[in-house]
Amino acid sequence: MKAQIKRKITWMHIVTFVFATAVAYVLAVVSSLIFPVLGAPGVSALYVAAAIYVPLGVWMGMWGALAGYFSCLFLGLYPSGYTLLQSVVWSFADFIEAFIPAFLFRVLKIDPDFTVKRGWAAKLFPLFISLGSIILLVGITIQVLWGSLGEPFTSIYVYSVYTGLALALLGLLVGLLVGDKKTWATYIVGVILTSFISGLWGAGTLTIFNFPPPLPSEAFWPVFVGWVAGDLIVLSVLSTALLVALTPVFKRTGLYVEKWWA
């Protein structure tokens, strides 16, 4: 019987967590300013920050969830302008967002394997995933740089979102059909669950229950729909690409956390 190696928290875990939190915060600020859900400071229709801490949750357990929480906490304080108490409560939305996929992989004891190695699928899969991410990132860049000028840049951005998402969904389907089915099924379920549950908490704590809610209750549905749609896009496209590319790296470097902390 193979003896289990007792893992310990290292400085690399802490440094990676701090770095990921900082990057996620910067992306959160940019996302909320460039792709806002109108009338809801800090909420973005394309929350790119989630592409950082959700994969980190799959790789590093609680470190990813905390990166989501603290990046959202800082976002709530600045530039969103919520009070400390409001931000403390609201930020559990991003904690939840990273926690649910991490929880599913750990409770089901699934060693994530996002590779596809069989025949034609091995050639098409990276094309779908990488091209979808590139197209989406190009569209985001165009919107950031020239979106304020209106057409045709706005339309280019919109079409890039649709095209990138379509290609990523094809990649997810290929992964589910010919890749490690447990990995891909768990990830797909995790993306759907976490988008809706974090959206419920995020929209709810902004409009219905907080100390006090900073937004009117009638804003719940616009915030919720924008939140969920944006998360589904980002997690399907960008998070998938990062998981495919970097999961082997995290496993080789010892940063991968089998349980929650080490």
Residue, then its C-alpha position, 0 to 999 in steps of 0.5 A: m500500500k502506497a504511503q501518503i505524503k503529508r504536505k505542508i503549506t509553503w511560502m509558494h502557496i502564500v506568494t501565489f495566493v497574494f499574487a493571484t489576489a492582486v491580479a484578480y483585483v486589477l482585473a475586477v476593477v477593469s471589468s467593472l469599469i469597462f463592462p459594467v452592469l449599469g446601476a450596480p458598481g462592482v458588477s460586470a457583464l464580463y467579470v474577467a477576474a473569475a478566470i483567475y481565482v476559479p481555476l486557482g480553486v481547482w488547483m489550490g483549494m481554499w487559496g483560490a476561494l480566498a483570492g476570490y473573496f479578498s479581491c472582491l472585498f477590495l473591489g467593494l471598497y474601491p472603486s465601488g464605494y460600498t461600506l466595509l460591512q457591505s463589502v465583507v458580506w457581498s464578497f462571499a459571492d466570489f468566495i463561493e464562486a471559487f469554492i464550489p468547483a474546488f469542493l466538487f473536485r475534492v469531495l468526489k476525489i477527482d484528480p483533474d485531467f483536462t487533456v485530450k489525447r485521442g486521435w482527431a480530438a487531440k488536434l481539434f480540442p486545443l484549437f477550439i479552446s485556444l482560438g476561443s480564448i484568443i478571439l474573446l481576449v482580442g474583443i475585450t482589448i478592442q472594447v477597452l481601447w476603442g469601445s468608447l468610439g462606438e461602431p464598428f468596435t462595439s459590434i466587433y466586441v459583441y461578435s468576439v464574445y459570441t464566437g469565443l464562447a461558441l468555440a469554447l463550448l465546442g471544446l468543452l463538448v469534445g473534452l466531455l466526449v473523448g477526454d476524462k469524463k469525470t474531470w469534464a463533467t465535474y467542471i461543467v457542472g461546477v461552472i453552471l452551479t457556481s455561476f448561479i449560486s454566486g450570482l444569487w448571493g452577489a445580487g441578493t446582498l446588493t439588493i435584498f439582504n445586507f447592512p443595508p443593501p446598497l442598491p434598490s430591490e428592483a435591481f436584483w434581476p438585472v444584476f443577477v442576469g448580468w452576473v450569471a451570464g458574465d460568469l458563464i462566458v468567462l468560466s467557459v472560455l478563459s478559465t477552461a483555457l487556463l485549466v487546460a494549459l496550466t494544470p500540468v504545470f501546477k502539478r509538476t511544481g508542487l503548488y497543486v493542493e490535493k485537499w484544501w490548504a496543502 
